[in-house]
Amino acid sequence: MTAGLTTVRAGALTTVQDAGRPGHAHLGVPRSGALDAPAMRLANRLLGNDPEVAVLETTLTGCALRPDRDVTVVVGGAPCPVKVDGRPAAWGAPVRVPAGAVLDVGTASAGVRSYVAVAGGVAARPVLGSRSTDLLSGLGPAPLRDGEVVAVGDPARPVPPQVSAPWPGPPAELVLPVRPGPRADWFSPAALRTLTSATYRVSPHSNRIGLRTEGPALERTSTGELPSEGMVLGAVQVPPDGRPVIFLHDHPTTGGYPVVAVVPEPALAAAAQAVAGTPVRFTLA
């Protein structure tokens, strides 16, 4: 029987995420998907799910859920307190939640995004092959609201015997390797040296669309207008204020500001867990 999770507390921003919907940029549709994909995959593996089935991605303040039948969950990603009906439960390992009990995923003690995986996976309706919420285009399920019921699929296999799993800690400093971008020649040599030598900080205005930075502005040598062109995941775009923005999974597929560099995708998982104020350094890959 399919389970339902009633949202007791939606939190600051809780969305459904899976591996995303790549291959639709020509339609103006971003990739979306879990920002910390390794955390999503590990949480799923601990439950016997396929690694990329849909989970819930919380932001800073967690969420609380009440299942209508017994379920097994793993809460991973950003460390946070986990309780079942007020009693402490394990973080980063399978937890049995009885029907009618409240699973409370608390505020992150470090990092930004926690992941709530459920045996059987979140069974939201797929759109273009993905169940992911896309904040930019509005595709996929809307962010969770109090009182909403989230469907859960039937487990495909039993939960494996519990084993300890290493969870990467959120970064105290975000070090992002970069390759030169298609518009690096729009910037002065001094600006390119600044990009790879200065220390920036994560701006509190960051979101799933992009990680904004605070720090020294990058000087452009070309002051002309750039026609909109394709944007890729990890593009380091420089808006008029000169502060780099790293495009994350809900990024626009085109843009008119120059891209000075590109961060390879494997390095972006750490960006998902970098809280506001975290130092950021760019290094040549």
N, C-alpha and C positions, 0 to 999 in steps of 0.2 A: 504494500500500500504506500502510495506517495505521501511524503510528509509535508507539512507546512510549518514554517517558522513565522510566528507573529512578532512584528517589530515592536518591542516595548519601549525602546529608546533608539532613535535612528542615529544619534551622534552628529558631529559637525558635518561630515560628508561620508556616507557609506554607499558604495556602488557595487554593482555586479561586474566582475572582470574575469576574462579568460585569456587565451593567447592572442585575442584581437582579430581584426579583419584585414590582413594585408592584401595588397593587390587591387585596391580600389581607388588609389590616388587619382587616377585619370577621371574619376567621377566626382572628385572633390571630397572623398571620404577618408578621414585619417585612419591610421591603423588601430588606435586605442589599445585596450588590453591592460593587464596588470603592470604597473610601473616597476615593481620589484618582482620580476618574473621568476627568479630563482626561489624566492620565498614562497610564491604560489605553488611552484612545482614540488618543492620539498613537503609542504603541508599536505598536498594531495597524495604524494607517495606514502606518507606515514599512515594514510587511511586506506591504501589499496586502490585509490582512484587513478585513472589515467592522469598523467602529470598536468595536463592543460585544461581539465574540466573547470567549469566556472566556480568561483569563490566570491566571498564578499571582501572588498577592500575598504577598510576604515581609515579615517584621517584624524590623527591626534587624540580624539576623545572617545574612540571605540564605539560600541553599540551594545544593546541588550536584546535578546531574542528568546522566545518561548516556543518550543516544538510541541506539536500535537501528538507526536509519538516519540518513542525513544530514538535518539540519534547519537552518533559519535562524531565529534568534531576535533579539529586541531586549530589552535590559534597560534600563528607565527608571525614572522616579519619583525615589526617594531616591538620590543619587549613591553609588556603591560600586565597588570594584575588580571587574573581570570577567576571568576567565581561562579558556582552553580548553586542557586538558591541561597546566596550569601556565604557559602562555604568556599574557602580557597581551593582552586583546582590547578592542574598543571598547565603551564604555558609551554608551547613547542612540542607537545606530545598528545596522543589521543586521549580524549575525555568523553565519558559517557554522560549524556544529558537526558534524564528521564522525561517522559511526556509530562507537560505542565510545569516543569521546572524552568527557572530563568537563568539563561547563560548570560553573564555580564562580562563584557570585554571592556576593561577599564582604560583610562587615559594612558597613553604611551609614556613610559618612564624615560625612554630615549628613542630617537628616530621619529618618524612621521606616520607611516602606514603599516597597520597590522592586517593580517589576512585570516579570515574565518573560513576554513574549509570544512565541508560536511561530507560524510560517507555517502556516496551517490551523486554528489555535486549539486550545485544550484541549477534548477531547471527552468530558468527564464526562457522566454520565446526567442529563438535565434533571429537575427536580422543580418542579411548578407553573410551568413555562415558563422556568426559570432553572437554570444550572449552579452558582450561587453557594453557597458554604458559609455557613451561618447559625449563628453560635456560640450564639445565644440559644435558638432553637427546635430546633436539631439537624438541620434540613433541609439537603439537599445533601450533597456528599461530605465526609467527615471531614477534618480537617487532615492534611497529608501526614505520613507516617511513613517512617523509613528502610527501604529495600527495596521500597517500594510502587512500582508502575508506573502512570504517568499516560498515558492515551491522547491522541494528537494527531490531528486530522483532516487530510484531504488539502487542500493549498492550493487555493483557488478561483481564484487568478490568480497570475502571476509576481510575485516581489518587485520593486517599482519600483526604478528607478535611485537610488542613494544620494544623498540630499540632506541638508544640515545642517538641524537642527530646533531651535528654541529651547525648552529645558526650564526651567520656572520653578524657582528655587531654594527650598529649604525656608525657612520664615519665621524671621528672627531675633527678630521680635515678631509675635504673632498678633493682628491687629486684626479683630474680628468685628462687623459691623453687626447691630443688633437692632431688632426691632419690638416694641411692647408685647404681652405675652402675655395669655391669657384670665384669669389670676389676678393681674395686676399690682396690683389693688386690695387684695390680701391683704398688701401690704407698705407700710411707712411711706414718706413722701416722702423721708426721709433715706436709706432703703435704696435707693430708686430712683436717687437722686443718687450713692450709693456705687457702684452697678452700673456707671454710665457715667463715673465719674471715677477709681475706684481701679484699680490694676494688680494683676492676679491672676497666677498662674503655673500651668503645666500640671502636674498631679499625676502621679507615676509609677504611680498606680493606674488610669490611663486605659486604655481598650481599644476594641475595635470597637463596643461597646455605647454608651459615652459617654466624652467627654473631661471628666475631673474637674479641678477647679481648687482651688488653695490661695490664701487671701487673706482679706480681711475678710468676716465673716458678714453676711448680709442680714437685717434685723430684720423679723419679721412683725407685723402689727397684728391679724390674725385667728389665734386659737389653736385654732380648731375643727378637726375632722377633715374631710377632703375625700374624698367618694366617688370611686372610681376613674373616670377619664374618659379619652377618647382622647388619645393622644400622637402628635405629628407629628415627622418628621425635622427636626432643628435646634431642637427645644424646649429651652429653658433651664429645667430643673427645679431646685427648691431643696429639698433634703432637710433633716432636722431640724438638721444642723450649720450650715446657713445658707450653705454654699459652693455656688455654681452648678455644675451638671452640664449639658453640652451633649450632647443625644442624637444619636448617629451611626447608621450604617446598620443595625446589629443591635439597635436599641433596642426595648424592649417597646412594644406597641401601646396599652397602657393604663397608668395610674399614679395614685397617690393623693397625690403631693406637688405643690404648686402650681407652675405654669409662669409665671415672671415675664416672660419674653421669648421671642422666636423668632428664630433666625439663618436668613436666607435660604439655600437650598441651595447656590447658586454659591460662597458664602463658606466652605463646609465642606471643600473640597478642601485648603485650607491647613492646616486642623485635623488632617488625616490625617498631615501631615508635621511636626507640632510636637512636638519631643522634650520629655521631662520637664524642667521648669525654665524653659521658654520663657515670657517675659512675655505676658500676655493682657490686652487692653483691649476693652471693649464700647463701641460708639458707636451713637447713635441713627441708624437708617437714614432 
